[in-house]
Amino acid sequence: MNVSSLNLSPPRQQSGNQRSQPGQRNVRTLALPALALLWLSAVVYGMFLLWQYQSTPGEEPLTTAVWPDESQMTCNSMRPTLVMFAHPRCPCTTASLNELAKIMTLGPERVDARIVFFKSSAFPEGWEKADLWKTASAIPGVTVCSDADGKTARLFNATTSGYVLLYDTQGKLLFHGGITGSRGHSGDNAGRSAIESILLSGTAERQETFAFGCPLLGEHSVSEQEGQRCRYPF
């Protein structure tokens, strides 16, 4: 064998690979911060959308100053009457019911409280008697009833689930608005404080607040739109 013909030198590395490796490392070094920034931006934007949704009140109604004569409900002549209008599939209304339960700890002898649930004729019988109905029925001193296609809500100009009105024994409006600080948020708020002040002392610094909740009058098209937003189990 001709030893001199053997190539004993180590194999050469291609110069192209040597030039590309630092470039690849640079790309990876730049990509990680870029991806982290993109993820952080998405999180911040999502939090902003959530905050905007929670802090946006419902439609502000043109509430009349006296109890509607056309209503089949009658105003209590012995103690103030509180009426809350609610959509049975609005998850935001859970917080409103929690706040009403706190108001009722003052004693049912101070206020005649009623919760009126929207009932759509487009859905089966008993559609409105879901979890929120059960929660409302469990509050001591509260009367719960159905409102066929929102007829009563329209008389009171109620447009947002969780909207509350308080009347004196003569049917004069004392307060109207929401009793949560934001959409679906329980805790101290101006609406609940105002009602408690009226029931305890007969007066309050505020007579109206924003109502935070889903649209109350759930025509079929509106219900479908809100179902996508609030996940109504229609």
C-alpha positions in Angstrom: 0.0 0.0 0.0 1.3 3.5 -0.8 1.1 5.3 2.5 1.8 8.6 0.9 -1.4 8.4 -1.0 -3.5 8.3 2.1 -5.0 11.7 3.3 -4.4 11.7 7.1 -5.3 15.4 7.6 -8.5 16.1 9.6 -11.6 16.9 7.5 -12.1 20.5 6.6 -15.2 22.3 7.9 -17.1 24.2 5.3 -16.5 27.8 5.7 -20.2 28.5 4.9 -21.3 26.8 8.1 -18.8 28.8 10.1 -20.2 32.1 8.8 -23.8 31.1 9.3 -23.7 30.0 13.0 -23.1 33.5 14.5 -26.0 34.8 12.3 -28.3 32.1 13.5 -27.5 32.9 17.1 -28.2 36.6 16.5 -31.6 35.7 15.0 -32.5 33.6 18.0 -31.2 36.3 20.4 -33.4 38.9 18.7 -36.5 36.6 18.3 -36.9 35.8 22.0 -37.3 39.4 23.2 -39.6 40.1 20.2 -41.8 37.2 21.1 -41.9 38.2 24.7 -42.8 41.8 23.7 -45.6 40.5 21.4 -47.0 38.3 24.2 -46.9 41.1 26.7 -48.6 43.5 24.3 -51.4 40.9 23.8 -51.8 40.5 27.5 -52.0 44.2 28.1 -54.5 44.7 25.2 -56.6 41.9 26.6 -56.6 43.4 30.0 -57.6 46.8 28.5 -60.5 45.3 26.7 -61.7 43.5 29.8 -61.4 46.7 31.9 -63.2 48.7 29.2 -66.0 46.1 29.1 -66.4 46.0 32.9 -66.4 49.7 33.3 -68.8 50.5 30.4 -72.3 51.2 31.8 -75.5 50.1 30.1 -77.8 52.3 28.2 -79.0 55.2 30.4 -82.8 55.3 30.5 -85.2 58.2 30.6 -86.8 57.3 33.9 -90.1 58.8 34.9 -90.3 60.5 38.3 -93.4 58.6 39.5 -94.7 55.0 39.5 -96.3 54.1 36.1 -100.1 54.0 36.4 -100.2 51.4 33.7 -98.2 48.9 35.6 -100.0 45.8 37.0 -97.6 46.0 40.0 -98.7 48.4 42.7 -96.5 50.6 44.8 -96.5 49.7 48.5 -98.2 52.4 50.6 -96.7 51.3 53.9 -93.0 51.2 53.1 -90.6 52.1 50.2 -90.8 49.8 47.1 -87.6 48.6 45.4 -87.8 47.1 42.0 -84.8 45.4 40.3 -85.1 44.4 36.6 -82.9 41.4 35.6 -82.1 39.2 32.6 -82.1 35.6 33.6 -79.0 34.8 31.6 -76.8 37.8 32.5 -73.8 36.7 34.5 -73.1 40.3 35.6 -76.4 40.3 37.5 -75.0 37.9 40.1 -73.1 40.8 41.6 -76.3 42.9 41.7 -78.2 40.2 43.5 -75.3 40.0 46.0 -75.6 43.7 46.7 -79.3 43.5 47.0 -78.9 40.8 49.6 -76.8 43.1 51.6 -79.4 45.8 51.4 -82.0 43.4 52.7 -80.0 42.7 55.8 -81.4 46.1 57.0 -84.7 44.2 57.4 -87.6 43.5 55.0 -89.8 45.7 57.2 -87.9 48.7 55.7 -88.4 48.0 52.0 -90.7 46.0 49.8 -88.2 44.5 47.3 -89.1 42.9 44.0 -87.0 41.3 41.3 -88.6 41.3 37.8 -87.0 38.8 35.4 -87.3 39.3 31.7 -89.2 36.3 30.1 -89.0 36.0 26.3 -91.9 34.3 24.5 -89.3 33.0 22.0 -88.1 30.5 24.5 -89.7 27.5 26.3 -91.8 27.9 29.4 -89.7 28.3 32.5 -86.7 29.5 30.5 -86.3 32.5 32.9 -86.2 30.3 36.1 -82.6 29.4 35.9 -79.7 29.9 38.4 -80.3 33.6 38.9 -83.9 33.1 39.6 -83.0 30.6 42.3 -80.4 33.0 43.8 -82.9 35.8 43.8 -85.6 33.6 45.4 -83.2 32.8 48.3 -82.8 36.4 49.4 -85.0 37.0 52.5 -87.9 39.4 52.0 -87.6 39.5 48.2 -90.5 38.8 45.8 -89.5 37.3 42.4 -91.7 37.5 39.3 -91.6 37.1 35.5 -92.0 39.9 32.9 -93.5 38.6 29.7 -91.4 40.1 26.8 -90.3 43.0 29.0 -93.7 44.8 29.1 -93.2 46.0 32.7 -89.6 46.9 32.0 -90.7 49.1 29.2 -93.2 50.9 31.5 -90.3 51.7 33.9 -87.9 52.4 31.1 -85.5 49.8 32.3 -82.9 48.8 29.7 -80.1 47.1 31.6 -80.0 44.0 33.7 -79.5 44.9 37.4 -81.3 48.2 37.0 -82.9 49.3 40.3 -85.6 51.8 41.2 -86.7 52.9 44.7 -90.0 54.6 45.3 -91.6 56.1 48.4 -95.0 55.2 49.7 -96.6 57.8 47.3 -94.9 56.4 44.3 -92.3 59.1 43.9 -89.0 58.0 42.6 -86.2 58.3 45.2 -83.3 56.5 43.4 -82.6 54.8 40.2 -79.5 53.1 38.7 -77.1 50.2 39.4 -75.9 48.9 42.7 -72.5 47.6 41.6 -69.4 49.6 41.0 -68.7 48.0 37.6 -69.9 45.1 35.5 -70.1 41.9 37.6 -68.1 43.4 40.5 -69.4 43.0 44.1 -68.3 45.4 46.9 -69.0 48.8 48.3 -70.5 51.2 45.7 -72.4 54.4 45.4 -75.7 52.8 44.4 -76.0 50.5 47.4 -74.8 53.2 49.7 -77.5 55.6 48.4 -80.3 53.1 48.9 -79.2 52.1 52.4 -78.9 55.8 53.3 -82.5 56.5 52.1 -83.9 53.5 53.9 -82.1 54.4 57.2 -82.3 58.2 57.1 -84.7 59.1 54.3 -82.1 60.9 52.2 -78.9 60.3 50.2 -76.3 62.4 48.5 -76.9 60.7 45.2 -80.2 59.8 43.6 -78.9 58.0 40.5 -75.9 55.9 39.4 -74.8 54.1 36.3 -76.1 50.5 35.8 -73.6 47.9 34.7 -75.0 44.9 33.1 -76.2 43.2 29.9 -79.1 44.6 27.8 -82.3 43.7 29.5 -84.8 43.5 26.7 -83.6 40.4 25.0 -85.3 40.4 21.6 -84.1 37.3 19.8 -81.4 39.0 17.7 -80.1 40.9 20.8 -80.1 37.8 22.9 -78.0 36.0 20.3 -75.5 38.8 20.2 -75.3 39.0 24.0 -75.0 35.2 24.1 -71.8 35.4 22.2 -70.5 38.1 24.5 -71.7 36.9 27.9 -72.1 33.2 27.0 -75.9 33.1 27.7 -76.8 29.3 27.6 -79.6 29.8 25.2 
